[in-house]
Amino acid sequence: MSSSGEADIPRYGEADIPRYARTAAGNGWCGGHPPSRPPGDGTPTASPPGDHGWMETTEDGRYIVVDGRRWRATDPAIPDETAAELRRALMAARRDVGAAKRAGLDPAPARVRVQAAKVALGERGTPWWEQTPDERRARWEEGLRYFTGTA
């Protein structure tokens, strides 16, 4: 324990941001929003609930704040491996939106996949804090089935 009485749990900072992800602007993230979970093993910080210690959040932990704008945070109940797989699907869909637009094609199919990933992560649709634990699990499991082709 530290002298302030807080547990000696590491906080995430600049050193935890991969070099390739740092930007000239110094905000630590290259484009888009920062990830919804701390880098590394997901070890909690000594910060108050809802504060990931490495990005600004609202006190209740329901939103992250980027450039003064609130964005719904990923459901913290999603297992780390599942959340990582859903984020990979989200980023692939976002890349496909850009590729379709650059090729002059309709990006709508890729946008459907972006929406599905965001809903599965709890970032769109019914707010995760208004759902029961069973509803939350069903939401992310359905999203995972959608992206793994087992739906």
C-alpha positions as CSV (number, residue, x, y, z in Angstrom):
1,M,0.0,0.0,0.0
2,S,1.2,3.5,-0.7
3,S,1.4,6.2,1.9
4,S,-2.0,7.5,0.7
5,G,-3.6,4.2,1.5
6,E,-4.2,3.2,-2.1
7,A,-3.1,-0.3,-3.3
8,D,0.2,-0.3,-5.2
9,I,-1.5,-1.2,-8.5
10,P,0.3,0.2,-11.6
11,R,-1.4,2.9,-13.6
12,Y,-1.2,3.0,-17.4
13,G,0.6,5.8,-19.0
14,E,2.7,6.9,-21.9
15,A,5.2,4.0,-21.5
16,D,2.4,1.5,-22.0
17,I,1.4,2.9,-25.4
18,P,3.2,1.0,-28.2
19,R,5.6,3.3,-30.0
20,Y,3.8,2.7,-33.3
21,A,0.5,4.0,-31.8
22,R,2.0,7.3,-30.5
23,T,1.2,10.4,-32.6
24,A,3.0,13.6,-33.2
25,A,0.1,15.4,-31.4
26,G,1.1,13.5,-28.3
27,N,-2.3,12.1,-27.6
28,G,-1.0,8.6,-27.7
29,W,-3.4,7.1,-30.2
30,C,-3.3,7.0,-34.0
31,G,-6.7,7.9,-35.3
32,G,-10.1,7.0,-34.1
33,H,-10.9,6.4,-30.4
34,P,-8.5,4.9,-27.9
35,P,-9.3,1.3,-27.0
36,S,-12.0,0.8,-24.4
37,R,-9.7,-1.3,-22.2
38,P,-6.3,-0.6,-20.7
39,P,-3.4,-2.0,-22.6
40,G,-1.6,-5.1,-21.5
41,D,-3.2,-7.7,-19.2
42,G,-6.2,-5.6,-18.2
43,T,-5.0,-5.3,-14.6
44,P,-7.2,-2.8,-12.8
45,T,-5.7,0.5,-11.7
46,A,-5.9,2.1,-8.3
47,S,-8.3,4.7,-9.7
48,P,-11.9,5.1,-8.7
49,P,-14.5,2.9,-10.4
50,G,-15.0,3.9,-14.0
51,D,-11.6,5.6,-14.3
52,H,-9.2,3.4,-16.3
53,G,-6.3,5.6,-15.2
54,W,-5.1,6.1,-18.8
55,M,-8.1,7.8,-20.4
56,E,-10.7,10.2,-19.2
57,T,-14.0,8.6,-18.2
58,T,-17.2,9.8,-16.5
59,E,-17.3,9.0,-12.8
60,D,-19.8,6.2,-13.3
61,G,-17.5,4.6,-16.0
62,R,-20.3,4.5,-18.6
63,Y,-18.5,6.8,-21.0
64,I,-15.0,7.7,-22.2
65,V,-14.3,11.3,-22.9
66,V,-12.3,12.1,-26.1
67,D,-11.7,15.8,-26.9
68,G,-14.5,16.8,-24.6
69,R,-17.1,14.5,-26.2
70,R,-18.6,11.5,-24.4
71,W,-18.6,8.1,-26.1
72,R,-20.2,5.0,-24.6
73,A,-17.7,2.7,-23.0
74,T,-17.4,-1.0,-23.8
75,D,-19.3,-3.2,-21.4
76,P,-16.7,-4.0,-18.7
77,A,-18.4,-7.4,-18.1
78,I,-17.3,-8.8,-21.5
79,P,-14.4,-11.3,-21.0
80,D,-11.1,-9.9,-22.3
81,E,-10.7,-12.5,-25.1
82,T,-14.2,-12.0,-26.3
83,A,-13.8,-8.2,-26.2
84,A,-10.5,-8.4,-28.1
85,E,-12.1,-10.6,-30.8
86,L,-15.1,-8.2,-31.2
87,R,-12.7,-5.2,-31.4
88,R,-10.7,-7.0,-34.2
89,A,-14.0,-7.5,-36.0
90,L,-14.9,-3.9,-35.5
91,M,-11.6,-2.6,-36.8
92,A,-11.8,-5.0,-39.9
93,A,-15.3,-3.7,-40.6
94,R,-14.0,-0.1,-40.3
95,R,-11.2,-0.8,-42.7
96,D,-13.7,-2.3,-45.1
97,V,-15.8,0.8,-45.0
98,G,-12.8,2.9,-46.0
99,A,-11.8,0.4,-48.7
100,A,-15.3,0.4,-50.2
101,K,-15.5,4.1,-50.2
102,R,-12.0,4.5,-51.9
103,A,-13.1,1.9,-54.5
104,G,-16.3,3.7,-55.2
105,L,-18.3,0.8,-53.9
106,D,-21.3,0.8,-51.5
107,P,-19.9,0.7,-47.9
108,A,-23.4,-0.3,-46.5
109,P,-22.5,-4.0,-45.9
110,A,-19.3,-3.1,-44.0
111,R,-21.3,-0.5,-42.0
112,V,-23.7,-3.2,-41.0
113,R,-20.8,-5.1,-39.5
114,V,-19.5,-2.0,-37.7
115,Q,-23.0,-1.6,-36.2
116,A,-23.1,-5.3,-35.2
117,A,-19.7,-5.1,-33.5
118,K,-20.5,-1.8,-31.7
119,V,-23.8,-3.4,-30.4
120,A,-22.0,-6.6,-29.2
121,L,-19.4,-4.4,-27.4
122,G,-22.3,-2.5,-25.7
123,E,-21.3,0.7,-27.3
124,R,-24.6,1.0,-29.2
125,G,-28.1,-0.3,-28.7
126,T,-29.6,-0.7,-25.3
127,P,-27.1,0.7,-22.7
128,W,-25.3,-2.2,-21.0
129,W,-26.0,-0.7,-17.5
130,E,-29.7,-1.1,-18.3
131,Q,-29.4,-4.8,-19.1
132,T,-29.4,-7.8,-16.8
133,P,-26.2,-9.8,-16.6
134,D,-28.0,-12.5,-18.7
135,E,-29.0,-10.0,-21.4
136,R,-25.5,-8.6,-21.5
137,R,-24.0,-12.0,-22.0
138,A,-26.6,-12.9,-24.7
139,R,-25.7,-9.6,-26.5
140,W,-22.0,-10.2,-26.7
141,E,-22.4,-14.0,-27.4
142,E,-24.8,-13.2,-30.3
143,G,-22.2,-10.7,-31.7
144,L,-19.5,-13.3,-31.4
145,R,-21.6,-15.9,-33.2
146,Y,-22.3,-13.3,-36.0
147,F,-18.6,-12.7,-36.6
148,T,-17.5,-16.3,-36.3
149,G,-20.1,-17.6,-38.7
150,T,-21.8,-19.8,-36.1
151,A,-25.0,-17.7,-35.9
